[in-house]
Amino acid sequence: MTTAQPRHLLDGSHRRMFIGGAWVEAASGQTMETRNPANGVVIATVPRAGKKDIERAVAAARNAFDGPWSRFKPHERQKLLLRIAELFERHWEEICVSDTTDMGLPIARARGNANRVLGMLRYYAGMATALHGQTIDNSLPGDIVSYTRKEPIGVVGAIIPWNAPTAASVWKIGPALATGCTVVLKPSEEAPLTPLLIAELMAEAGVPDGVVNIVTGTGTEAGAPLAEHMGVDKIVFTGSTATGQSIVRASAGNLKRVSLELGGKSPVIVCTDADLERAVPVAAMSVFANSGQICIAGSRLFVARQIHDEFVARLAAYAAGLRIGNGIDPETEIGPLISPRQLQRVEGYLRAGSEEGARLVVGGARLSQGALAEGNFVAPTVFAGVSDTMRIAREEIFGPVISALPFDTLDEVVRRANDTPYGLAAGVFTRDLATAHQLSRRLQAGSVWVNTYHAIDPAVPFGGYKMSGYGREGGTDHLDEYLNTKGVFIRID
């Protein structure tokens, strides 16, 4: 690093962004605030980057890719990733406090993500030495040896959302380091601080200058130029479907590779034989976790008609008992929404649910009493009497709102569950193995969980069907997204 950066602070101080191994300001000199969503307090200012900053970051990433980084052997990239994992583990509490303060994630949940995030880093470290091509027998005339090589795709532009800064950053940077790519990461303007902390840890681990660059700014001013940049070989994006479509259009300039993890409206199906003691809390937290601000939220809850009323009553009681507050309190189970804008969006859906005839069972309002007054808090909400055509059953809310819908037959619920433009995830609760296999096969979703939810394994591919995107994160499929395959033919006779 050529310019000193103070240790990560959440006291209203100014942070710089990380380009080419240096902590720098935006070319324009402009800055933007980031606020604690639990109380509205400014916790830091960061540079408001623009096109010139993106050009500087892409140039740094290209120089690193063409320079010393290209000579790193797989075992050296593996050692580097393992050092990063060690530093993450050593500073895990600091990372958790950053996520909690910047975007509201309850600290207990943040701490619980350690195995997932550290597991991802160590999985990518293992995979760094397991990437290889094939020797292929062929029927060409003459004596020819043919084989394939797996080669890093180049400079990767990564654009991440605010709802999971740590995991999203690692999910983008980890495979890039394992495969030998370089990265320009643009975090959300709503939660930019943890990625900047991650840059500190990566520099401390010995990541060469320019291999990882963090550019803070808005989607329009920094994200769009990154997606359009002719020097970027691949874009990886997690966020809304509308923005994903814009990125696909922007990628046409140089036909850069694109991976998209987009929106969802995931169904959760509770069959008559489900274990209700297990199903109620898991179905509830499939949505209420992270205050519903999660792409895989199981917000369409299909319950077998025979148990529908009992299940909804239990669900409402569970929701009413959840502890809501500032995420920094270890007892908090539900934190705030990210911003006043997101709060207004969710309140709009709460009104729409009632106006369209759904029955409000619990929640349904902003919480503004006492310590919650200055924050963006919404009570965990359950609607019953919901029809498939209501907005709350069709559109991604990104808030703690469940729509309960009864069903009568498996054929019916499969048809209704698949009747959505999205296909990111689905959940099933049943004790019958045949039902579990049948529904897992028939549901159009990239991940299907049976008698559980939110299980993410670094070794298992994750991604969507339909308008939930394409490409996969996790597993060997993930590494392939960052690699080109080259065919080589050598005549030896």
Steps between C-alpha positions, in 0.01 A plus 500: 500500500635839406263704714421413861143403587387513864364183654132445435294754692124550533505844659407730214857523368590501133607183317685476172460242225763249395650510148831352388613437858440862607229669704368778279227761466257532210635696205213746546570543870135422575396289797184332626371402843416158633260482795417252771149380404413438864524868599583708193841606632775566244770240562737594218548686176653334195610617155227538240678343205423563135612389157859628542539295818367188329749554218780533756392182680462295181845614386647393835328162475626452144856589594489254788352228281771545239773546761630306800160351584508302173810319627343383825484121507179326615662403832597864556142615439388228739735623774378854447135401539582305815676807645192708418280244678724516807477879509123488456476261792725719716296813419159335479344707778612821330346379172174415678477839670561668164217308330265557792567873524500567127199295387317384813569126503452372859843438650403148609417408141818665373709299745320186387616556142862425590495138390342591168739784412817336629388177336469678166851642522648162591297323234635738234850446640457126451366546150793721396719191462225282351438691177612307195419422141467163326703285265264391223525202266397599148445354156689761301736375225865480595651480847352791693486558873216725615424644839319788665623773729302694758610863499384801706251714313671826597361811670175439687256778585297406808192692613345395831189596701474634851321209665807277554821701453743244643367186334435677170853642491657162568273327249638734232863545605572144618458321165683782321807449719478122470495513120756778452261781400504856631199689638340843507224477760228763526307463827157648553497864600268393784765279666854564375700469821555126541645461149749775589592310816541187287741695277708580810517133594587394147783751485624376838489144368731594213261524205708677230412857411217525247377144540208613718358852459200641692324800342220669694226684316145485374367252249447767236832679544731204569314174443384580146846610377644179645244286318566684174879515522673345201795397719284278724486136390219386728228650718361322805194663652263434786194723524168583341378347178451843341861596567614159377325561170679834469833328562431246227434785256814682615711186453436492126779745419777241530276194556640461850396193694221560751381315813180622665338412832177697496162528671272231632150427623572163649225255595502300822266199498378351827338159449243340729758267654753773581660519843344829611740548790781514245314659211357808677828662614687403183226630270476818704873571493521412132349847463556686826876437507680821404159671522393336176782667310621184336455381143405143597232604752221240501233767492228291329393251765281223357340299781284189457142605564448240776767665718492853358320678786702329772825571321420867443403542865827345612691711250338819625580413861862436406523830310349694788761358738806605300721762661539810282767763548845632426703216354797575724300356793580124505140428605358663185343259252355751251692812407406803291450534128796654322362848430197731519448435129477125557270562796264699277508224240404234753228719651357533149468122477338484843234744380459312172441172683215643701355696209492191279311301763762300688439447871769642727574240768794663678732797453429721204645829624811700560634487855596841635467482875782581739842388379354405162382852420794606284548169322345322202311228686202298376324236705521143368181467299273213397213535255239226452214485250752580227430420135769419245425820306559746786810718483628364829490151347655600165766762566823488697445711812842472668344546840372279786167410334355149455199421282322181611308312228309171547524211251321169451714274278867465413433549128319823580771639727777417254316687226440801722852499647650502150265773379753779549766664285754412769671172583765554764402271787222291654430318825305184581389362835395135499588175676437296184814427299310444176327839533832666573659356185197571281473864604875556483496378140191691390565841659668745262767640728877497522496384865240286676517447875307219669421535872755782522573835334794734434751213494791623286801274441811634321520169312142518369407724203255783571310704244169556331265387226301734275521869598695418816813504288759265357840372599581331830683590819643214703639165393718430200242677282596824673867475410411418139322837482841669542689282251543471126553158344766479231544205267859411396597267211861383454612280209778273621563260205 
